[in-house]
Amino acid sequence: MADSGTDPGMGAGVRGVKSALRTVALLELLAERADRPARLDELAEELAVPRSSMYQLLRTLVDCGWVRTDTTGSLYGIGIRTLLTGTSYLDGDPRVRAIRPYLDEASDALGETIHLARLDGPHVVYLATRESHEYLRTISRVGRRVPAHAGALGKALLAERPDGELPLAEGALPAFTEGTHTDRAALLADLERVRERGYAIDREETVTGIAGFGFALRYDAPAVDAISCSVPVARLTDAHQDRVVAVMREIQTKIESQRAPVAGAPDWR
């Protein structure tokens, strides 16, 4: 496991340590599977790693708490140590801390589910959520990772970039509902409307029965963070939509105007 190789995703001239790359790939795969534990052979095949090497890696990570296994030792899932790492990321991010009160303000004003998310390659990752006050609500969680083309948060951030620089994977765009953009031309046309309108609209593109309104936070150029409001379509009247847009625009302006760099804090990229 001490051998090394080059990761094509790394900068030119930078060599990745193969054991480290395998470890990261394994943890990310287990995280994506969530409540679907995997067997040794599945993981070895998925990551194209020899079975013996995969077993050694899994046993090391189980001993360290990064991976867990069942009583039979045949099923593997993500371990509790990964939770500590994710919590540390959120607690250590000054932007997340500064924005949380504004999420509370939007939640109190609208009574709907409010999100903060960050662009991560072709995906957005949810960093904070305030759940709806209503019984009929959206279901979400911090740490959720969603393709950027499939929702209001992602489209708000994609629209901040030229069409030729969109961080989208090659090939067909995956569908989550019948409303998801799977055609690139249709997505680009929608992003142009987002630029003209100033915010993104998701009409049942990620979850059936849910509409979303996304607003990029332009304290970076291009923006990497966005906020959104999710509303069940069953109660989305024209008047409520107007109210959602007005409140979220006000919150967007407050965040952009009041978020100043923290003295001595790293400028994370």
JOKA-V574742 format. One line per field, one symbol per residue. psi: psi as a letter, one per 40 degrees, with the letter a starting at -180 (. if undefined). Layout:
# JOKA-V574742
psi->???
This chain:
# JOKA-V574742
psi->eeiiihheeiihehhihddddddddddddddddbegiiidddddddefhidddddddddddddeediiiadeeeiiiiiddddddddddddehdddddddddddddddddeihhihiihgbeiihhdiihiieidhiihiihehhhhdeeidddddddeeiidefhgiiiaihiidieehhehddddddddddddddeiihhgfddhhehiihihihfeihiieiiiihhhhddegiddddddddddddddddddddehiihheiigi.
